[in-house]
Amino acid sequence: MQQQLIFDADLIKRYDKAGPRYTSYPTAVQFHTGFDATAYRTEALRSHNADTPLSLYFHIPFCDTVCFYCACNKVVTKDRSRAAPYLARVYQEMMLQSQLFSRDRQVSQLHWGGGTPTFLSHEEMRTLMAKTREFFNLCDDDSGEYSIEIDPREVQNDTISLLRELGFNRMSLGVQDFEPTVQQAVNRLQTEAETFTVLDAARREGFKSISIDLIYGLPHQTVDTFARTLDKIIAVQPDRLSVFNYAHLPTLFKPQRRINTEELPSPADKLAILQTTINRLTDAGYVYIGMDHFARPDDELAIAQRNGTLYRNFQGYATQADCDLIGLGITSIGKVGDSYSQNVKTLEEYYALIDAGQLAVFRGVALETDDKLRREIITQLMCHFSLSIALIENAFQIDFQDYFATEWQALASLQADGLIEYNAEKITILPAGRLLVRNICMTFDKYLRLATEQRFSKVI
């Protein structure tokens, strides 16, 4: 595919409305408590297929300090002893979950997220991986995609070598911005030396892919200041970058109330920062994968996109589409069979359920045929910027234009604005439409038409 991108400021302003990120379809807004642990167990037992690999996600919620921009489910504490009782319940949850899945199913993907996974002590990390190996069939070689989120401020001299020894081969480094005024405003003080020391160690230890996370739209950011951060990152040539749009939603996320709204860049400045970011990264040879993600042309994400095998899940873009995802720990989301599920969100609820020998699932959704159809369309557009109508018709035994009569008419305005081209055979997202892929996918989201309230962030 032609991995090109055109920045059209007028189009972006016209289409810059709120919408889902489509890490799933239906999105988490559609999860409901009618889908409970019993429903999850039914789906898990129904998914028995030794040829389908597993993916494990562990949520480590603890953070030493709070970053004011953060919208993650976290527990801010300096008491490191709080990790032990949490991990004890995670081990119990693994035991309960492992009883639902064949031991023959290999874990081809594993991810530790948070929070701050490196909040754990080295011994706790070793034990967590050993317990995981006890209950699940982890890869003995380096063929799995085993990744971890790293806060460079929470890394000791031998942490990276330990993580590599445990089997991790991919990592993402949280940076956000190197500017001191920005760091002060969001309460994340992190030096360049701390960051690049970790990156260098990961390269020495043979990590296959290293990603750096940045955020635009934070207090005091300008085009010039963010460009300075970008230039420093580009100089060290990470394999990938995630450049996220800061969504200021203080009514939903309490830490954001400590950010001074008057210090945020204006919408026009924010758009200019994004344009500069795109220009800097593409000039440096990075490929726009989609949403907020860029990668070097030889990175596995860029290769998967060119090969048509890229996929999207709750961790973002991935290279394996056929996994059942098991979520472990508070607030974790799983995808098993034709269902999505989520664990309870507080430590108290989680501890009570696990101590009672119960799964921690409290809500989810079982997908209907229409959901699976629309999910496939949205996934193809999000990952590949194109959709073969014939493949959809054959897979789901429908007449596309008849089934999507309303959507078909809506596509006309997207085509008139230069976002897409479409005909009876194919929908193609044009370079000017790729930044607005969420808007295009929203055309096929039936739940948005039924929504009575808006619960999403702006697309740009």
N, C-alpha and C positions, 0 to 999 in steps of 0.2 A: 504494500500500500504506500501511497505518497504521504509521508508523515510531515505535513506542512501545516502552518498556522498563520492566519492573517488577523491582526489586531485592528478591529473596526470600532473606534470609540463610540460613534453614533449608534451603531447596532447594539453595543453592549449596554449603553445607557437606556435604550428603549426596552431591552429584554431583562434588565437587572431587577428581577423580582425574586421572591422567596420560593424555594423548592427543595425537594429531597436530594440527598447525595447518592441515593440508590446503591448503598452497600447491600441492600436486599430489596426484593419486591415480593409481596407487599412490604412496606417499610415498617419500622417498629411502632409507628402510630397506630397500625392496625392490630398489634398484638393485644390479646384480651385474656382475662383470667379464666374464661371458659376452657381455654387450652391449658391444662394443669399438668402436674407430674404424672398422673395416670395416662393422659393423652400422649405425653412425651414417651413414656415407657412403651406404649403400643407402637408408636412410630419407630422407636429404636429396635424393638424386637422384629419389626417388619422389614428392617433394612439389612438383614443378614445377607451379606454378599461378600465372600472372602476376597473377591477381586477388586472391590472398591476400597481404596485406602481411607485412613482416618486422618483428621486434622485436630489438634488439641490446642485450645487457647486457655491460658492461665492468667487470671486477673490478680495482680499483686497491687493492692490499693494504697499502700502506705507511701507517704512522702514526708521528708524531713521539714520542708517549708512549703508554703503555698505560693504558686504562681498565679497572680491575680487574673490572668486571662483564661485560666483553665476551666474547661467544661466537663472534665472527666469525673467519674465516680472515684473519690479518693478519701483517705483518712490521713489527715495531717497530724503528725506526732513526732516527737524526738525520742520517744520511748521505744527502743528497738526490741524490747521484750514482747511487744504486742504482736510481732510476726509469728511467734511460736504457736500460740493457740489457734491462730488463723490457719497456719500450715497443717496443724493436726486435723482440722476439719477438711481441708483440701484433700488430705490423704484418704480420709473416710469417704469423701465424695468420689474420688477416683475409684475406690473399691466398689461403690454402688454403681457407678457408671460402667465399669469394666464388665460387670455381670450381664450387661445388656448387649455387648458386642463380642463377636468372635475374636479369640486370641490370634487367629491367623491374619487378621486385618492389620496391615503394617501402617504405622504412623509416618506418613510421608511429609506432613507439615506440622510444625510445633511453634508456638509463639508465646512468649512471656510479655505481657503488657501491663499498664498501670494507669495511675500510680507510678511508682519507681521500682522496677524489679530488683535493681541493685541495692535497694534498701535492705535486702536480706543479707545475712552474713554468709561468708564463703561456705561454712559448714551447712547452713540451711539450704543453700543452692545445691550443694552436693546431694543432700538428702532428698530434696524435692525431685531431682532428676533420677536418683536411684529408685525412689518410690514410683515414679512414672514408668520406669523400665520394669518394675515389678508387676504393674497392673496392665501395661500395654506393650505392644510389640514395636519397640523403637528400632530405627535403622542401626545396624552395627557398622556401616560404612558412612561415607559422607554424602550419600545420595539424597537425603531428605533436605527439605527447606526448613531449617531450624533457626528461628530468628528471635531477637530480643530488643526491647527498647532501652536505650542507655541515656541516663543523665550523667554527663561527664563529671559533674561535681560529686557524684556518688561512686567513684571508681578508685580502687587502691592500685598499688603498683602491679600486683599479680592478678587482678580481677579478670582482665581480658584473656590471659593465658588459661585461667581456670575455666572461663566460659567456653573457650575453644576445646579444652579437654573434655568438657561435659557434652560436647556435640553441637554447639551453636556454630553456624557458619555464615550467618547474615545478621546485620544489626542496623538500627536507626539511631542516630545521635540527635538529641534535642538541642537546638541552638537558639532559634527564634530571631535573635538580632544581637550583634556584637556592640552596638552603640551604648555607652554607659548611661546616658540619659533615659534611653528606652528601657534598659535593664532595671534601673532604679524605679521607674514608673510601674513596672509589672512585677517587681520583687523577685527577679531572677538574675542574680549576679553571677556571671560565668565568664571566665577569661578565655581568650583565644588559645592560650597555652594549654589550659585544661582540655579544651575540645580537641586540639590537634594532637596532643599526646595520646589520647584514646584512639584517634583515627590511625596514627602511626603504629600503635601497638596492634590494632586489628589487622593491619596489613602485614605486619611481621608474623602474626599468628596464622595467617592464611584464610581470613574471612573472605568469602566469595563475593559478597556484595555489601557495600557500606552506603547508607543513605543519610542525608542530613535534612533535618526539619527546620524550616523557617516560617515565620508568620508575618504577613503584611497587613497594615491597618492598625498597628499598635500605637500607643501614645508617643508623640514627638517624632514619629517617623516622617521623613521627607524623601523625595526621589534621591537626593544626593547622599543622605545618610544610609539608606537601604542599599544603594549602589556600592557603598564602601564595604558593607557586609558581604554582598554578592561577590565582589571582586576577590575578597579574602577566601571565600568558599571555593570559587572557581579555580583559584590558584592551587588548591590541594586536590582537585579533580575527584570528588566522590563519584561513586557509580551512579547514584540517583540523588534527586532532591525532591522534597515535598514542600511546596510553597503555599501555605494555607491562608485563606482569607479569614481574618479575625472577625467573628460574629459577636458583636457587643449586645448581650442579652442579660442585663443585670437582674431583671425580674425573675429569670430562671436559674441563674448561677450566681450564688451569693458572693464569691470572691471578686467577681467583676464589678461589684458595687464600690470597690476600693480604687477603681480606675476613674480618673477625672475625664468625663465625657468631652470637656472643652479642649483637652489635650490630644484627642484623636484626630487623625488627618481627615480633611474634608473628603466627600465622595470623589471630587475631581482629583484631589491629590492621591487618593487611594488608587484610582484608575491609572494615574500616571506612574505610580510605583509599580503596578502590575505590568504596564507596557514596558517599562525599563527592564523589569525582571525577565520578561519574555525575550526581549531583544538581546540582553546580556547572555542569557543561557543558550539561545539558539546560535548566536554568534560564536559561542564557545564550543559548539558542536553537540549540544544536548538535544534530544528528541522529545517533543511534547507527547506524552503518553495519553493524557486525558485528565480531566478534573484539575488537580493541583500538582500533578506528577511529571517530572522530567527524568530522563535517563540517558546515559551514554549509548551510542548506537550498538555497542557490543554487549550491553547489559542484557540479562535474560528477559527483562520486561519488554525492552525494545524488540528483541528477537521474537518473543512470543507474539507481540502485536503484528509484526511482519508476517509471521507464520500462521496467523489466525487462531492461535491457541490461548490468547490472553483471557483472563477471567477476573471477576470482581467479587469480593466478599467483604466481611465486616472489618478486615484488616486493610482493605484497599484493593489495589490491583495484585493479582497473583498469577502464577503460571499453571496451576492445576485446578481443573474445574470439577473433578469427579469425586471429591472427598466428602465424607460426612464429618461435620465440624462439631466437636464436643466442647462446650463452654464450661469452665471450671472456676469456682470462686464467685464472689458477689458480683452481680450485675452482668456476668458473662452471657453472651448470646451464642446459641448453637444453631446449626442447620443439619437436621437429621431426616433422611428420607424426603418426603414432601412436606416438611414443616420447619418452622422457626420457633425457637424457645428462648426464654431469658430467665436467669436466676434472680432471686430476691436481691434487693439493693443495699440492705444494711447488715452490719456484722451481727446484730442481735437476732434478726430473723434467720440469717444463714446458720448461725450456731445452733439455734433452737431446732431447726429442721434436720440438720445433719446429726445432731446429738440424739434425735428421735429415730434415726435410721431412715430418713426420708430424703428423696431428691430435693434440691433447692429450687426447682423450676416453679415459677409462680404465674407465668403468662406466656403466650405464644400465639401461633396461628397455623392451622393446617391449610395447605394450598389447594384450591380448586383448580380444575382444568384451565379456566380462564386466567387465573393467577399465573400458572406455569407458562401459558402462552405469552402473556404480557411480560413476564420476567425474561423470557428468552429474547424477545424483541429489544427490551431495554438493555439487557446485557450485551447483545451484539452491537447496538449503537454506542454504548458507553465504552466498549473495549476496542471496537474496530472501525467506528465511524461509518459503518455501512450495514445494510441488511439485505439478504437475499430473500425476496418474497416467495419464490418457488420453494426454497427449503422450509420456510415456515408453513406454507400450505401443505407440503407433503408430510411434515412432522406432526401437524395437528389436524390434518384433514379438514381444512376450511378453505373457503374462497376469501382471500384477504380483503379485497375491496368491499365485498358484501359484509363481512364480519366487522370490519372497521370503517363503516361508511362515514360515520361522524369524524373519525380521526383523519380519514382520507381527505375530506374537505378542509380540515384544519391545516393539513400539510401545505396547502396551496399558499397560504400567507408566508410560511417559512421559506418556501421556494421563491416567492416574489421578493423577499428580503435578502436573498442570496445565501441563506443558511444551508439549504439542502437542494439536491436535485432528486426527483423521484418519477418513476414510471411504473408500469405493471410488473416489471421484473426486479426493481431494486430501489432502495432508498440510500442515497449517498450524502453524508454530511460534508459540506464544502469547507475549505480552510477557514473561511470567515465564520463558520458555524461551530467550530470545534470548541472554542471557549464557552459556547452556550449549549453544549451537549445536554446539560440537565434540562434546559427549556425544551429541547426537542423530545427528549424522553418523556417529559411531563405530558406530552400529547397523548401518550398511550397509557397513562396512569388513571384508571377509572375512579380510584378513591379520591383523587384531587377534585374531581367534579362533584363528589358527594360531601366534601369537607365543609364544615360549618365554621371552623376556625383555622388560623394559619399557625403552624408549629415548626416552621423550617427557617433556616438562615437564607440570606441573599445568595444568589448564585455566583456573584462576583464580589 
